[in-house]
């Protein structure tokens, strides 16, 4: 396992992390095995969110960490908040960045996770009614109380990050974004700059270059999905060229296609962290093996073009 700093936080996190969204569907014994597999493979970073299973994912993750007797001082736990869940208050669906809501949700997460602090907390998706003073008040209280050590965002554009950062005392260290061989838009647009074709349309505001400039770590979520939860691309007949190329590269490195999908993301000089959501221990081990694969520049581009991207 390889490790790198998240943002400028000083935290040396494993290049791949375990995303716990789907752990809520597992039994207690199965959850233990998943968490133990991650720890045995060198993963020291775990990601969840208050809205995953209405808190069930965090409860299962927290219990599993207790069951395997994980040393809390040697692992990092991250959660996300800000999506106002259906059962709360008036039963509405919306985003909520008010101070009282954020502080209250974090307290619930600490209970669910069976810990007295989280290492990182992220605002889950942008709240269009965000008041900077409310977020700043929440972050200040959570930091001063020792309940949160570092902060970040998820699915924010560069300008949204800039706006939020302008009102905070804390540096935003990470931005969790969908990225992988089935979701290459952030790379594709940068390759088609100054063009007039469809890939040149900027949907993301130059997120990769911005993140590198601001020393923010991109955490890649759903790295094996194509589109927006449309399915996985590995062994999918819709992507014959990609799978053929992945297999060729995997054979050359003595690993599986799962490892190559991870290695492709890690090869980018933005030093991203990959969130692994698999709840199958054998597949999780295959994915973790990607941290030991050093793709050549040619292999990286071969995979990129095999994913259906054209050379400008």
C-alpha positions in Angstrom: 0.0 0.0 0.0 1.2 3.5 -0.8 0.2 6.6 1.2 0.1 10.3 0.4 -0.9 13.5 2.1 -4.5 14.7 1.8 -4.5 18.3 0.8 -2.1 20.1 3.1 -3.6 18.4 6.2 -0.5 16.5 7.2 -2.6 13.3 7.1 -0.8 10.5 5.3 -3.7 8.4 4.0 -3.7 5.2 2.0 -4.0 5.9 -1.7 -7.2 3.9 -1.7 -9.9 4.1 1.0 -12.9 2.0 1.9 -16.2 3.6 1.0 -18.8 2.2 3.4 -22.1 3.2 1.6 -23.0 -0.4 0.9 -21.9 -2.0 4.2 -25.4 -1.5 5.6 -26.6 -4.5 3.6 -24.1 -6.8 5.2 -24.3 -8.9 8.4 -22.2 -8.1 11.3 -19.8 -10.9 10.5 -19.6 -9.9 6.9 -18.9 -6.3 7.8 -16.1 -7.4 10.1 -14.5 -9.4 7.2 -14.7 -6.4 4.9 -13.1 -4.0 7.3 -10.5 -6.6 8.3 -9.6 -7.2 4.6 -9.2 -3.4 4.2 -7.0 -3.1 7.2 -4.9 -6.1 6.3 -4.3 -4.6 2.9 -3.0 -1.4 4.4 -6.1 0.8 4.1 -6.2 3.3 6.9 -9.0 5.6 5.6 -12.7 5.0 5.8 -15.5 7.1 4.2 -19.2 7.2 5.0 -22.0 9.8 5.1 -25.0 10.5 7.4 -27.4 9.8 4.6 -26.1 6.4 3.6 -28.9 4.1 4.7 -30.2 6.8 7.0 -27.2 6.4 9.2 -27.1 2.6 9.0 -23.8 2.5 7.0 -22.1 4.6 9.6 -23.5 2.3 12.4 -22.3 -0.8 10.6 -18.9 0.7 9.9 -18.5 1.9 13.5 -19.4 -1.5 14.9 -17.1 -3.3 12.5 -14.2 -1.1 13.5 -14.9 -1.9 17.1 -15.3 -5.7 16.4 -11.9 -5.9 14.7 -10.4 -3.8 17.5 -9.0 -1.2 15.0 -6.6 1.2 16.7 -8.5 4.5 16.4 -5.2 6.5 16.6 -3.9 4.7 13.4 -6.9 5.1 11.2 -8.8 8.0 9.7 -12.6 8.2 9.6 -14.4 10.6 7.2 -18.1 11.4 7.0 -20.2 13.7 4.9 -23.3 15.8 5.8 -25.6 18.5 4.5 -28.3 16.4 2.7 -31.5 16.9 4.6 -33.0 13.5 4.9 -36.7 12.7 4.4 -37.5 11.8 8.0 -36.0 14.9 9.5 -38.2 17.7 10.8 -40.9 18.4 8.2 -40.2 15.4 6.0 -38.7 17.5 3.1 -35.8 16.6 0.8 -33.3 19.4 0.4 -29.8 20.5 1.3 -29.2 22.1 4.6 -26.0 24.0 5.6 -27.4 25.8 8.6 -25.2 25.6 11.7 -27.6 23.9 13.9 -28.4 21.2 11.3 -24.7 20.5 10.6 -23.6 20.4 14.2 -26.6 18.1 15.1 -25.9 15.7 12.2 -22.2 15.5 13.2 -23.2 14.5 16.7 -25.4 11.7 15.3 -22.6 10.5 13.2 -20.2 10.3 16.2 -22.8 8.2 18.0 -23.2 6.0 14.9 -19.5 5.6 14.4 -18.8 5.0 18.1 -16.1 7.6 18.2 -15.7 11.0 19.7 -14.2 12.7 16.6 -13.9 12.3 12.9 -10.7 13.1 11.0 -12.5 14.7 8.0 -16.0 16.0 7.4 -17.3 17.0 3.9 -20.2 19.1 2.8 -21.9 16.5 0.7 -23.4 18.5 -2.2 -23.8 22.3 -2.7 -26.6 24.0 -0.9 -27.9 26.8 -3.1 -29.2 28.6 0.0 -25.8 28.4 1.8 -25.0 31.3 4.1 -21.3 31.5 4.7 -21.7 32.6 8.3 -23.8 29.5 9.1 -21.1 27.1 7.7 -18.3 29.1 9.3 -20.1 28.9 12.6 -20.6 25.2 12.3 -17.0 24.5 11.3 -15.6 26.7 14.1 -17.7 24.9 16.7 -16.9 21.5 15.4 -13.2 22.2 15.3 -12.9 23.9 18.6 -14.8 21.1 20.3 -12.4 18.6 18.9 -15.1 16.7 17.1 -13.7 17.4 13.6 -10.0 17.8 12.7 -10.2 18.6 8.9 -12.8 19.8 6.4 -13.6 19.4 2.8 -16.4 19.2 0.2 -18.0 16.8 -2.2 -19.2 17.5 -5.7 -18.3 21.2 -5.6 -17.2 23.3 -8.6 -14.0 25.5 -8.3 -16.1 28.7 -7.9 -18.2 27.1 -5.2 -15.1 26.1 -3.4 -13.7 29.6 -3.7 -16.9 31.1 -2.4 -17.0 28.8 0.6 -13.3 29.1 1.4 -13.6 32.9 1.5 -15.8 32.6 4.6 -13.9 30.0 6.5 -10.9 29.9 8.9 -10.2 26.3 7.9 -8.7 25.2 4.7 -10.8 22.9 2.5 -8.5 19.9 2.0 -10.4 17.5 -0.3 -13.2 17.5 -2.9 -14.9 14.1 -3.5 -15.8 13.8 -7.2 -16.9 11.0 -9.6 -13.9 10.0 -11.7 -12.6 6.9 -13.4 -12.3 5.2 -16.8 -16.1 5.3 -17.1 -16.4 9.0 -16.1 -13.5 10.9 -17.7 -15.1 14.2 -18.3 -12.7 16.2 -16.1 -9.7 15.0 -18.2 -11.5 15.0 -21.6 -12.4 18.7 -21.4 -8.8 19.7 -20.5 -7.6 17.8 -23.6 -10.1 19.5 -25.9 -9.4 23.1 -24.7 -9.7 25.7 -27.4 -11.8 23.3 -29.5 -15.4 23.6 -30.6 -16.4 19.9 -30.4 -18.7 18.4 -27.8 -15.9 17.2 -25.5 -14.6 20.8 -25.2 -17.7 21.8 -23.3 -16.6 22.5 -19.7 -19.0 21.0 -17.3 -16.6 21.1 -14.3 -14.8 24.5 -14.3 -11.4 23.0 -14.7 -11.6 20.9 -11.5 -8.4 18.9 -12.0 -6.1 21.9 -12.7 -7.9 23.9 -10.0 -7.5 21.2 -7.4 -3.8 20.9 -8.1 -3.3 24.6 -7.9 -5.1 24.8 -4.6 -3.5 21.6 -3.2 -6.8 19.9 -2.7 -7.0 16.2 -3.0 -9.6 14.7 -5.3 -11.3 11.6 -3.8 -12.6 9.6 -6.8 -16.0 8.0 -6.0 -17.7 5.3 -8.1 -14.4 4.6 -10.0 -15.8 1.5 -11.6 -19.1 3.0 -12.8 -19.9 4.5 -16.1 -22.3 7.4 -16.4 -24.3 8.2 -13.2 -24.7 4.8 -11.6 -25.5 3.2 -14.9 -23.4 0.1 -14.2 -19.8 -1.1 -14.1 -17.7 -1.1 -17.2 -15.5 -4.0 -16.3 -16.6 -7.1 -18.2 -19.4 -5.1 -19.6 -20.1 -6.0 -23.3 -20.8 -2.3 -24.0 -17.1 -1.6 -23.7 -15.3 -4.3 -25.6 -12.2 -2.2 -26.6 -11.8 -0.9 -23.0 -12.0 -4.4 -21.5 -9.6 -5.8 -24.1 -7.1 -3.1 -23.4 -7.5 -3.4 -19.7 -6.9 -7.1 -19.9 -3.7 -6.6 -22.0 -2.3 -4.1 -19.5 -3.4 -6.3 -16.5 -1.6 -9.3 -18.0 1.5 -7.2 -18.4 1.5 -6.3 -14.8 0.3 -9.6 -13.4 -2.9 -8.2 -11.9 -6.6 -8.0 -12.6 -8.6 -5.4 -14.5 -9.9 -4.2 -11.1 -6.4 -3.3 -10.2 -5.8 -1.5 -13.5 -8.9 0.6 -13.1 -7.5 1.8 -9.8 -4.0 2.3 -11.1 -5.2 4.4 -14.0 -6.6 7.0 -11.5 -3.6 6.9 -9.3 -1.3 7.5 -12.3 -2.5 11.0 -12.7 -0.2 13.6 -11.1 -3.0 15.2 -9.2 -2.4 12.5 -6.5 -6.0 11.5 -6.2 -7.3 9.0 -3.6 -9.7 6.3 -4.8 -12.7 5.3 -2.8 -13.4 1.5 -3.1 -17.0 0.6 -2.5 -16.8 -3.2 -3.0 -18.2 -5.3 -0.3 -16.6 -8.5 -1.7 -13.3 -9.2 0.1 -11.7 -11.0 -2.9 -12.6 -8.1 -5.2 -11.4 -5.6 -2.7 -8.0 -7.3 -2.6 -7.8 -7.1 -6.4 -8.6 -3.4 -6.3 -6.1 -2.7 -3.6 -3.4 -4.3 -5.7 -3.7 -1.4 -8.1 -1.7 0.8 -5.7 1.4 -1.2 -6.5 1.0 -0.9 -10.3 3.0 1.8 -12.0 1.4 2.4 -15.4 3.5 3.9 -18.2 2.3 7.1 -19.9 1.5 5.0 -23.0 -0.6 2.6 -21.0 -2.4 5.4 -19.3 -3.3 7.0 -22.7 -4.1 3.6 -24.3 -6.7 3.0 -21.6 -8.1 6.6 -21.9 -8.6 6.2 -25.6 -10.0 2.7 -25.3 -12.6 4.1 -23.0 -14.1 5.9 -26.0 -12.2 9.2 -25.9 -10.8 10.7 -29.1 -7.5 12.4 -29.6 -8.3 16.1 -30.3 
